[in-house]
Amino acid sequence: MAHGSKDEKVVYVGDSRVKKKSHQPLQPDYSSYPGKSEAFIPNFLLKEWMVGAVVLVGFLVLTISEAPPLGYPADPNNTAFIPIPDWYFLFLYQLLKYPYAAGDYVIIGTVLIPGIAFGGLMLAPFLDTGKERRFYKRPIASWLMLVSLAACVYLTVVSWDAYQHELEVMKIEPEHHKRAREAEKNALAGKPYNHPKPNDSVALVAADDPAMETYKKATCIACHGGELEGGGAPSLLGVGDRLSKEEILTVIKDGRGAMPAMLDTATKAGVTEEELDKLADWLAKQKKE
């Protein structure tokens, strides 16, 4: 603007400091930091989605190409079964065996201790706000992590050892061992091995035989089931393909594996030697047709 002149006029000059408004935000220029930084949306996020999609497709291909090795149907009458959680919960399973984490104090083992552990894990980014990232420069956080990890490993190992010892004492073969053995047998025979199932094609032979009453009277039904289908003990369907009459009598009198001798029990129940002989003869007839 000019002053002190008759020809006074106003001249408008554009201010370069005022940015032009735009509804399309421009992406920052990261060319000066090659390979070190980029826009989160959409560049980085799109890459993460692509990697996640590839991994997901890989899992889907694996699940379709190889069927899962399903176990046998759950049997509520199997009193020999030892329940145990998956390996990643074994440390909590073992923790609940200790006096001050079970019984009247079960709330400590089920809520308090896990709550403190997971709560601390969630609050870690807010509690540990230091810029130092080297573990030896962060002694409190590092020692808490190491102690927690050592406790989980120790409890897991102790729990697994106790489970193995219980199997040995009770002379029980885990189901997955049976499943693996049957799968290997089927694979060698050229048969499908992904879905091993108990041999349910064997029918009960001579269900109206008088020996069936002896079977019930001798309390065999308590473990082997009302139709010889098994329960707390193995199924007797098809037992004649595996054992002879004499061998069955020997098992009844002397026991075998986890099965105790049943002669005294049967005698106390009023079963005679002749009835036991007929029972063994009837069981020997239980063969696959």
C-alpha positions in Angstrom: 0.0 0.0 0.0 1.4 3.4 -0.9 0.9 6.4 1.4 1.2 10.1 0.9 0.2 10.1 -2.7 -2.9 11.1 -4.5 -2.7 8.0 -6.5 -3.0 5.9 -3.4 -4.0 2.3 -4.1 -4.1 -1.0 -2.3 -2.1 -4.0 -3.6 -2.9 -7.5 -2.3 0.0 -9.8 -2.0 -0.4 -13.6 -1.5 1.0 -15.0 1.8 2.9 -18.2 1.1 2.7 -19.2 4.7 -1.0 -20.0 4.4 -1.5 -23.5 3.1 -4.1 -24.4 0.6 -6.9 -26.5 2.2 -7.2 -30.0 0.8 -9.5 -32.9 1.7 -6.9 -35.4 0.5 -4.1 -35.7 3.1 -0.7 -36.1 1.4 1.5 -39.0 2.5 4.7 -37.8 4.2 7.8 -38.1 2.2 10.0 -41.0 3.5 12.5 -40.9 0.7 15.2 -39.6 3.0 14.8 -42.7 5.2 14.9 -45.6 2.6 13.9 -49.0 4.0 13.4 -47.7 7.6 9.9 -46.2 7.7 6.7 -46.0 5.7 3.1 -45.0 6.1 1.2 -47.3 8.4 -2.0 -46.9 6.3 -2.2 -48.3 3.7 1.4 -49.5 3.0 2.4 -51.3 6.2 -1.1 -52.5 7.1 -1.6 -53.9 3.6 1.6 -55.9 3.9 0.6 -57.3 7.2 -2.8 -58.4 5.9 -1.2 -60.1 2.9 1.2 -62.1 5.1 -1.7 -63.0 7.4 -3.8 -64.2 4.4 -0.9 -66.4 3.2 -0.5 -68.0 6.6 -4.2 -68.5 7.0 -4.4 -70.2 3.5 -1.4 -72.4 4.5 -3.3 -73.6 7.7 -6.4 -74.3 5.7 -4.5 -76.3 3.2 -2.9 -78.4 6.0 -6.3 -79.1 7.7 -7.8 -80.1 4.4 -4.9 -82.3 3.2 -4.4 -84.2 6.4 -7.4 -85.2 8.5 -7.0 -84.8 12.3 -6.2 -88.0 14.3 -9.5 -88.2 16.2 -9.5 -90.4 19.3 -12.1 -92.8 20.5 -15.5 -91.6 21.7 -15.5 -90.5 25.3 -16.5 -93.3 27.6 -18.0 -92.1 31.0 -17.8 -95.7 32.3 -14.0 -95.9 31.9 -12.8 -95.7 35.5 -9.2 -96.3 34.4 -9.0 -93.0 32.5 -6.8 -90.4 34.1 -7.9 -86.9 33.1 -5.1 -84.4 32.3 -5.2 -81.0 30.6 -3.2 -80.0 27.5 0.5 -79.4 28.0 0.1 -75.6 28.1 -2.1 -75.8 31.2 -0.1 -78.4 33.1 1.6 -75.8 35.2 -1.8 -74.6 36.5 -2.9 -78.2 36.9 0.1 -78.8 39.1 -0.4 -75.6 41.0 -3.8 -76.7 42.1 -2.4 -79.8 43.8 -0.5 -77.7 46.4 -2.2 -77.1 49.8 -2.4 -73.3 49.6 -3.8 -73.4 46.1 -6.5 -76.0 46.6 -9.3 -77.0 49.0 -10.3 -74.0 51.1 -7.7 -71.9 49.3 -8.7 -72.9 45.8 -9.6 -69.2 45.0 -5.9 -68.4 45.4 -4.8 -71.0 42.8 -7.7 -70.4 40.3 -8.1 -66.6 40.5 -5.6 -64.7 42.6 -2.2 -66.1 41.3 -3.3 -66.3 37.6 -4.9 -62.9 37.9 -1.7 -61.3 39.2 0.3 -63.0 36.5 -1.9 -62.0 33.6 -2.7 -58.6 35.1 1.0 -57.9 35.4 1.5 -58.9 31.8 -1.2 -56.6 30.6 0.1 -53.7 32.7 3.8 -54.2 31.8 3.8 -51.6 29.0 2.4 -49.0 31.5 4.6 -49.9 34.4 7.9 -50.4 32.6 8.1 -47.0 30.7 11.9 -46.7 30.6 13.6 -46.2 27.2 16.2 -48.8 27.9 15.5 -52.0 26.0 18.6 -54.1 26.9 17.5 -56.8 29.4 20.5 -56.5 31.7 19.7 -52.8 32.1 16.2 -53.6 33.2 16.8 -56.0 36.2 13.3 -55.9 37.8 11.4 -56.7 34.6 14.0 -59.3 33.4 14.1 -61.2 36.7 10.3 -61.3 36.9 10.2 -62.7 33.5 12.9 -65.3 34.2 11.3 -66.4 37.5 7.9 -66.7 35.9 9.2 -68.7 33.0 11.2 -71.0 35.4 8.2 -71.6 37.6 6.0 -72.5 34.5 8.6 -75.0 33.2 9.2 -76.5 36.7 5.5 -77.0 37.4 4.9 -78.5 33.9 7.8 -81.0 34.3 6.6 -82.0 37.8 3.0 -82.5 36.6 4.1 -84.6 33.6 6.3 -86.8 35.7 3.5 -87.4 38.2 1.2 -88.4 35.4 3.7 -90.9 34.0 4.2 -92.3 37.5 0.5 -92.7 37.9 0.3 -94.6 34.6 3.0 -97.0 35.7 1.4 -97.6 39.1 -2.0 -98.3 37.6 -0.6 -100.1 34.6 -2.6 -98.1 32.1 -1.6 -97.5 28.5 -2.6 -94.0 27.3 -5.1 -93.8 24.5 -2.8 -91.9 22.2 -0.3 -94.8 22.5 -3.0 -97.2 21.4 -4.0 -94.8 18.6 -0.5 -94.5 17.4 0.0 -98.3 17.4 -3.2 -98.9 15.5 -2.4 -96.1 13.0 1.0 -97.6 12.3 -0.6 -101.0 11.8 -3.2 -99.6 9.4 -0.5 -97.7 7.5 1.6 -100.8 7.0 -1.5 -102.6 5.8 -2.4 -99.8 3.4 -5.5 -98.8 5.2 -6.7 -95.3 6.3 -5.0 -94.5 9.5 -6.3 -91.0 10.4 -9.4 -92.1 12.2 -8.7 -95.2 14.2 -11.9 -96.5 15.9 -12.6 -99.4 18.2 -13.6 -102.6 16.5 -17.4 -102.1 16.7 -18.1 -104.6 13.9 -17.8 -107.6 16.4 -21.3 -108.7 17.5 -22.2 -110.4 20.8 -22.3 -114.1 20.2 -25.0 -116.3 21.9 -26.5 -113.5 24.1 -29.1 -115.9 25.4 -26.5 -118.4 26.7 -26.8 -119.2 30.4 -23.2 -118.1 30.8 -24.4 -114.6 30.4 -26.0 -114.8 33.8 -22.8 -116.2 35.2 -21.0 -113.2 33.6 -23.3 -110.8 35.5 -23.2 -112.9 38.7 -19.4 -112.9 38.8 -19.5 -109.0 38.6 -17.6 -109.0 35.3 -20.3 -106.6 34.1 -19.0 -103.9 36.4 -15.9 -103.4 34.3 -16.5 -105.1 30.9 -20.0 -103.7 30.3 -23.4 -105.3 30.0 -22.8 -106.2 26.3 -19.1 -107.0 26.6 -18.5 -103.6 25.1 -16.0 -102.6 27.8 -15.8 -99.7 30.1 -13.5 -99.7 33.1 -11.8 -102.6 31.4 -11.2 -103.6 27.7 -14.1 -104.9 25.5 -14.5 -108.7 25.5 -16.1 -108.7 22.0 -13.9 -110.8 19.8 -11.9 -112.0 22.8 -12.0 -115.5 21.4 -9.8 -114.4 18.5 -7.1 -113.5 20.9 -7.4 -116.0 23.8 -8.4 -119.7 24.0 -10.7 -121.1 26.7 -7.8 -122.2 28.8 -6.1 -118.8 28.6 -9.4 -117.1 29.6 -9.7 -119.3 32.7 -6.1 -118.5 33.6 -6.8 -114.8 33.4 -9.9 -115.2 35.5 -8.0 -117.1 38.2 -4.7 -115.4 38.2 -5.4 -112.0 36.6 -3.5 -110.2 33.9 -2.0 -106.7 33.6 -4.2 -104.3 35.4 -6.9 -106.9 35.9 -6.7 -108.6 39.3 -7.5 -112.3 40.0 -11.3 -112.7 40.0 -11.6 -116.3 41.3 -12.2 -115.3 44.9 -14.7 -112.6 44.0 -16.6 -114.9 41.8 -16.6 -117.7 44.4 -17.9 -115.3 47.1 -20.7 -114.3 44.6 -21.8 -117.9 44.4 -20.2 -118.9 41.1 -19.1 -122.6 40.9 -16.2 -124.1 39.1 -18.5 -125.6 36.5 -20.1 -122.2 35.9 -16.7 -120.6 35.5 -15.8 -123.3 33.0 -18.9 -122.6 31.0 -18.3 -118.8 31.2 -14.8 -119.3 29.7 -16.2 -121.5 27.0 -18.8 -118.9 26.1 -16.2 -116.1 26.1 -14.0 -118.2 23.8 -16.9 -118.2 21.3 -16.9 -114.5 21.1 -15.2 -114.2 17.7 -15.5 -111.9 14.8 -17.6 -113.5 12.1 
